[in-house]
Amino acid sequence: MKNILKILIIALIFTSPLNSAENKTKLLEPNWTFDGFFGKFDRASLQRGYQVYKEVCASCHSMSYLSYRNLGEKGGPEFTKQEVKAIASQYEIQDGPNQEGEMFMRTARPSDKFVNPYPNTNAARVANGGAYPPDMSVLVKARKGGADYVYSVLMGYKEDVPEGISLEEGVYYNKYMIGNKIRMPKPINDGSVEYTDGTQATEEQISKDVVAFLTWAAEPHLEERKKTGFKAVVYLLILTILGFVIKRKIWLRIEPKV
Ligand code: HEC
């Protein structure tokens, strides 16, 4: 028996995830407001994040699952109706065909999907030296490491290229990208955007804001999910206590055996 226990303990130590000999680069983990059991998005950060996406990322990355009206929905950046209208009206989209069978351009409405920066994926590749800038609607969910990964990639340009790594034209060294090479020029620097709410536009802040925004886009019901989870735990707790009390009550009526 003792031997079996020993073997089991040794096996446990070896298979422990903490022990696995992964030499992967550890991702950066900023303090996200939406992490944890009571996690919530910071509304102002989401709004700034949209600004960053719009002013910096949107020239290359599409977000084709999102509509402008989503920006006004509960649990997201919660722009007002007027703000959403104003945002949508800055874009032109193709519509049609009209009575004459022709396609035409018109101003976007809140119900329209985010405008794509490129007409198709081939055009996107050609414009980016052969690399396709992935759609950002669900990127945070699609990548291992989620928000931490995207944040790390944005912050991962700082280090010098290690010896022995050669970079072709248009390829950059990035500590966190798979293979350490990325065909995206460093998109964010201090002051890349100008915030109107007084927040300092440092590289870290801008990156955090845009990643918070992308996390919301990938999981718009995150807050609701966490709330439901909390309610479920409380519900189960009450149910357990109730069950315990009832059990005692019922058993009290039965005479104890002597
Ligand atoms: C000049 C065009 C351009 C801009 C601007 C740009 N990107 Fe990129 N991005 C790319 C390309 C191209 C790739 C694909 C790189 C590759 O595959 O090597 C990419 C890849 C990425 C990746 C890695 C995705 C993966 O596959 O794991 C992330 C994360 C990312 N971009 C985030 C952003 C964010 C956030 C912004 C805005 C702050 C932004 N990008 C702005 C062109 C751009």
Boltz pocket constraint, residues with backbone or C-beta under 6 A from the ligand:
constraints:
  - pocket:
      binder: B
      contacts: [[A, 52], [A, 53], [A, 56], [A, 57], [A, 58], [A, 59], [A, 60], [A, 61], [A, 128], [A, 131], [A, 132], [A, 133], [A, 134], [A, 143], [A, 149], [A, 150], [A, 153], [A, 154], [A, 181], [A, 182], [A, 183], [A, 184], [A, 185], [A, 187], [A, 188], [A, 210]]
      max_distance: 6.0
